[in-house]
């Protein structure tokens, strides 16, 4: 007998316990009940992943469950919010219990790491489509935003740039000596939650690198009404990415490829000394509009464009 919607949820997606005092009621009723502690605001984000758009058909479901939650938690990290709860909506072509077991393992293991409550969702039949709404708490008036970068701010980023983009190239057939580690950066991104929390009160503007550095930094520039100049020689590129550039001549890949899910943020020179996280200074915010690249002393305009749907 096929599983009913409620049996599916009960079997695969019921957590052992509620982890956050702000979650008053989780899965099992028509709605979940949440409270917002005094002095905090609720940050809410939603992301959808569609088969053959955001992931390849046949992707390991455990990796898919991890990545689906990770990309949503990354949005909360970019705002400096502590994750507390998520909802999950699944559109499934069929009920495959082995697939669901692995998917739920990847999803719930990451939720457990960050004490995130799965408080509800929906299931329906159709082409494989996965949607998460994630909620987090941030001190009132302190959320990191895209619109507060100022001329003179230093631009920083966590981690390495372009590894996930190279991982995609490998999945598409490119041969790389360090393919296993590079593929892991594409398949299993890590949300920079601790970094986002550490930037509260220090960073002026912040964004997560989901669609490529050029495009995502471009959102900060547009909303802050400023420009920027990136220093090519300062970009944190792994040996695998450097080897790829030397091999192909495609130096734009790390600037435009998505899925790194690192944080890019701006900090005033006065506040830079207060940084307590590992991050690389990669450029400076300028009053002149537009994005520029200083490549070994030659400054050139850089197109503000990353991955875009419907383009």
PyMOL commands that set and color helices and strands:
alter all, ss='L'
color gray80, all
select helices_A, chain A and resi 5-12+61-79+97-113+163-171+179-187+193-198+213-224+232-234+239-248+253-256+269-272
alter helices_A, ss='H'
color red, helices_A
select strands_A, chain A and resi 23-25+33-34+40-50+82-92+117-125+129-139+154-157+205-208+227-231+263-267+280-286+290-295+298-301
alter strands_A, ss='S'
color yellow, strands_A
deselect
rebuild
show_as cartoon
